[in-house]
Amino acid sequence: MLIAFLEDDLDQAANVTAWFEEFGFEYEHFTHAQALLKRLKDRNFDAALLDWELPDMPGTEALRQIREKYHHDLPVLFCSMRDSEEDVVTALELGADDYMRKPLLKIELKARLSALLRRIQGPKEGDGRIIEQGPYRFDLQNRQAFCDGRQVDMTDKDFELATCLFDNIGRIMSRSFLLDAVWGVSSDLNTRTVDVHISRVRKALAITPASGFRIKTIYQHGYRLERIDHG
């Protein structure tokens, strides 16, 4: 698990990062929200742990920007010394998946982060051999793709790219990340390969606003598969 950890109190951060290392979690620590938001442009995290009181903006504003501009589905655990019901509701309504009151407890933190990890790993285990989103269905075991119940013929790489996109809805994926995830090659190779296959996937699966999804090009970074709310 790779965690984006936003906390400006260095003493608290030292304690929590020591726990992360004990848990076997990888992490990147940020003391300013803007640094985290900038990093989200080219790095995918499995979960985020956000503080409320920060030097450059409230953690709630950072959470709002994460949800609106960067990662719609990034699991977020919000933590704060604020413990009123109103504060908890505010964080949850802005898109936090869970809320912990400070001081953090080591065992509870591990349990809550592990629960978030199970959430993002769910599609890869058991019933997760089937990915179903809107009109799309992907049978990973038999490597079959369906749209509105109709089987779609796809090459192996197009299938792998499509399932990577649908397994990471709302997450920005750089071209170098996709090259490594799908082709197993380093980013110094021709990233035009990704652009060509993205176009093929979009066409094969008829990914248009009418389908409820779109593949958005993130300038100088890569791509993000987004849900479109028609309601």
C-alpha positions as CSV (number, residue, x, y, z in Angstrom):
1,M,0.0,0.0,0.0
2,L,1.3,3.4,-1.0
3,I,-0.1,6.2,1.2
4,A,-0.1,9.9,0.7
5,F,0.3,11.3,4.2
6,L,-0.6,15.0,4.7
7,E,0.5,16.2,8.2
8,D,2.4,19.4,9.1
9,D,3.2,18.5,12.7
10,L,6.6,16.9,12.3
11,D,6.4,15.1,15.7
12,Q,3.1,13.5,14.9
13,A,4.3,12.7,11.4
14,A,7.4,10.9,12.7
15,N,5.2,8.7,14.9
16,V,2.8,7.8,12.1
17,T,5.5,7.2,9.5
18,A,7.3,4.9,12.0
19,W,4.0,2.9,12.3
20,F,3.7,2.8,8.5
21,E,7.1,1.2,8.3
22,E,6.2,-1.3,11.0
23,F,3.0,-2.1,9.1
24,G,5.0,-2.6,5.8
25,F,3.2,0.3,4.2
26,E,5.0,2.6,1.7
27,Y,4.3,6.3,2.0
28,E,5.1,9.9,0.9
29,H,4.8,12.6,3.6
30,F,3.7,16.1,2.8
31,T,3.6,19.1,5.1
32,H,1.6,21.3,2.7
33,A,-1.5,20.5,0.8
34,Q,-0.3,22.2,-2.4
35,A,2.7,19.8,-2.5
36,L,0.3,16.8,-2.3
37,L,-2.0,18.2,-5.0
38,K,0.9,18.7,-7.3
39,R,2.2,15.2,-6.7
40,L,-1.2,13.7,-7.5
41,K,-0.8,14.9,-11.1
42,D,1.8,12.2,-11.8
43,R,1.7,9.7,-8.9
44,N,-1.0,7.2,-8.1
45,F,-1.6,6.4,-4.4
46,D,-3.6,3.6,-2.9
47,A,-4.9,5.8,-0.1
48,A,-4.5,9.2,1.6
49,L,-4.4,10.2,5.2
50,L,-5.2,13.9,5.5
51,D,-5.0,16.3,8.4
52,W,-7.4,19.2,8.9
53,E,-5.2,22.1,10.1
54,L,-2.5,22.9,7.6
55,P,-0.4,25.9,6.9
56,D,-1.5,26.7,3.3
57,M,-5.2,25.5,3.2
58,P,-7.6,23.5,5.4
59,G,-7.5,19.8,4.8
60,T,-11.2,20.0,3.9
61,E,-10.3,22.2,0.9
62,A,-7.5,19.8,-0.1
63,L,-10.0,17.0,0.0
64,R,-12.5,19.0,-2.1
65,Q,-9.8,19.6,-4.8
66,I,-8.7,15.9,-4.7
67,R,-12.3,14.9,-5.4
68,E,-13.0,17.5,-8.0
69,K,-9.7,17.8,-9.9
70,Y,-7.6,14.7,-9.3
71,H,-8.9,11.4,-8.0
72,H,-12.6,10.9,-7.6
73,D,-12.2,7.4,-6.1
74,L,-8.9,7.7,-4.0
75,P,-9.7,6.2,-0.6
76,V,-9.3,9.0,2.0
77,L,-9.0,8.7,5.7
78,F,-9.4,12.1,7.4
79,C,-7.9,12.8,10.8
80,S,-8.3,15.8,13.1
81,M,-8.5,16.9,16.7
82,R,-11.9,18.3,15.9
83,D,-14.5,15.8,17.2
84,S,-17.9,17.4,16.8
85,E,-20.5,15.6,14.9
86,E,-20.7,18.6,12.5
87,D,-17.0,18.4,11.7
88,V,-17.2,14.7,11.0
89,V,-20.2,15.2,8.8
90,T,-18.4,18.0,6.9
91,A,-15.5,15.8,6.1
92,L,-17.6,12.8,5.0
93,E,-19.9,15.0,2.9
94,L,-16.8,16.4,1.1
95,G,-15.8,12.9,0.1
96,A,-13.8,11.4,3.0
97,D,-14.2,7.6,3.2
98,D,-13.5,7.5,7.0
99,Y,-12.7,9.8,9.9
100,M,-10.4,9.4,12.9
101,R,-10.1,11.7,15.8
102,K,-6.6,12.6,17.1
103,P,-4.6,11.4,18.9
104,L,-4.4,8.5,16.5
105,L,-4.1,5.0,17.9
106,K,-1.7,2.6,16.1
107,I,-3.8,-0.5,16.0
108,E,-7.0,1.4,15.0
109,L,-5.1,3.3,12.2
110,K,-3.8,0.0,10.8
111,A,-7.3,-1.5,10.8
112,R,-8.9,1.5,9.1
113,L,-6.2,1.7,6.4
114,S,-6.4,-2.0,5.8
115,A,-10.1,-1.7,5.3
116,L,-9.5,0.9,2.7
117,L,-6.9,-1.4,1.0
118,R,-9.4,-4.2,0.9
119,R,-11.8,-1.8,-0.8
120,I,-9.4,-1.0,-3.7
121,Q,-8.2,-4.6,-4.0
122,G,-11.7,-6.1,-4.0
123,P,-12.1,-6.3,-7.8
124,K,-8.9,-8.4,-8.1
125,E,-10.1,-11.2,-5.9
126,G,-12.9,-13.7,-5.9
127,D,-15.9,-12.2,-7.6
128,G,-13.5,-9.4,-8.7
129,R,-12.4,-11.6,-11.5
130,I,-15.4,-9.9,-13.1
131,I,-15.2,-6.1,-13.4
132,E,-18.6,-4.5,-14.0
133,Q,-19.1,-0.8,-14.5
134,G,-22.2,0.6,-16.2
135,P,-22.7,-1.2,-19.6
136,Y,-19.3,-2.8,-19.4
137,R,-18.3,-6.2,-18.1
138,F,-14.8,-7.7,-18.1
139,D,-14.1,-11.3,-17.4
140,L,-10.5,-11.3,-16.4
141,Q,-10.1,-15.0,-16.1
142,N,-11.4,-15.7,-19.6
143,R,-10.1,-12.4,-21.0
144,Q,-13.5,-11.4,-22.4
145,A,-15.0,-7.9,-22.7
146,F,-18.7,-7.1,-23.0
147,C,-20.6,-3.9,-23.7
148,D,-24.4,-4.0,-23.1
149,G,-24.1,-7.8,-23.0
150,R,-22.4,-8.0,-26.4
151,Q,-18.9,-9.5,-26.6
152,V,-16.3,-7.1,-27.9
153,D,-13.3,-8.4,-29.7
154,M,-10.1,-6.9,-28.4
155,T,-6.4,-7.6,-28.7
156,D,-4.6,-8.8,-25.5
157,K,-3.0,-5.4,-24.9
158,D,-6.2,-3.5,-25.6
159,F,-8.0,-5.7,-23.1
160,E,-5.3,-5.2,-20.5
161,L,-5.4,-1.5,-21.0
162,A,-9.2,-1.3,-20.7
163,T,-9.2,-3.4,-17.5
164,C,-6.5,-1.2,-16.1
165,L,-8.6,1.9,-16.8
166,F,-11.8,0.4,-15.4
167,D,-10.0,-0.9,-12.3
168,N,-8.8,2.7,-11.6
169,I,-11.8,4.9,-12.4
170,G,-11.1,8.5,-11.4
171,R,-7.3,8.0,-11.1
172,I,-4.8,9.8,-13.3
173,M,-2.5,7.3,-14.9
174,S,0.6,8.6,-16.6
175,R,1.7,7.2,-20.0
176,S,4.8,5.8,-18.3
177,F,2.6,4.1,-15.6
178,L,0.5,2.5,-18.3
179,L,3.5,1.4,-20.3
180,D,4.8,-0.4,-17.2
181,A,1.5,-1.8,-16.1
182,V,0.4,-3.1,-19.5
183,W,3.5,-3.6,-21.6
184,G,6.0,-4.1,-18.8
185,V,8.5,-1.6,-20.3
186,S,10.2,1.5,-19.0
187,S,9.0,5.0,-19.7
188,D,11.9,5.8,-22.0
189,L,10.2,4.0,-24.8
190,N,7.8,5.6,-27.2
191,T,4.7,6.7,-25.2
192,R,2.8,7.2,-28.5
193,T,2.1,3.5,-28.1
194,V,-0.3,4.3,-25.2
195,D,-2.1,7.0,-27.2
196,V,-2.7,4.7,-30.1
197,H,-4.1,1.9,-27.8
198,I,-6.2,4.4,-25.8
199,S,-7.9,5.4,-29.1
200,R,-8.5,1.8,-30.0
201,V,-10.0,1.0,-26.6
202,R,-12.3,4.1,-26.8
203,K,-13.5,3.0,-30.2
204,A,-13.9,-0.7,-29.5
205,L,-15.9,-0.1,-26.3
206,A,-17.7,2.9,-27.7
207,I,-16.7,5.0,-24.7
208,T,-18.6,8.2,-25.2
209,P,-20.7,10.4,-22.8
210,A,-23.7,8.3,-23.8
211,S,-22.1,5.3,-22.2
212,G,-21.7,7.0,-18.9
213,F,-17.9,7.2,-19.1
214,R,-15.2,9.2,-20.9
215,I,-11.5,8.9,-21.2
216,K,-10.1,12.3,-20.4
217,T,-6.6,13.3,-21.6
218,I,-4.7,15.0,-18.8
219,Y,-2.3,17.5,-20.4
220,Q,1.3,16.4,-20.1
221,H,0.4,13.6,-17.8
222,G,-1.7,10.9,-19.2
223,Y,-5.3,9.7,-18.9
224,R,-8.2,9.4,-16.5
225,L,-11.4,7.3,-17.0
226,E,-14.3,9.3,-15.6
227,R,-17.9,8.6,-14.8
228,I,-20.4,11.0,-16.3
229,D,-23.5,11.7,-14.2
230,H,-26.5,12.2,-16.5
231,G,-28.8,12.9,-13.6
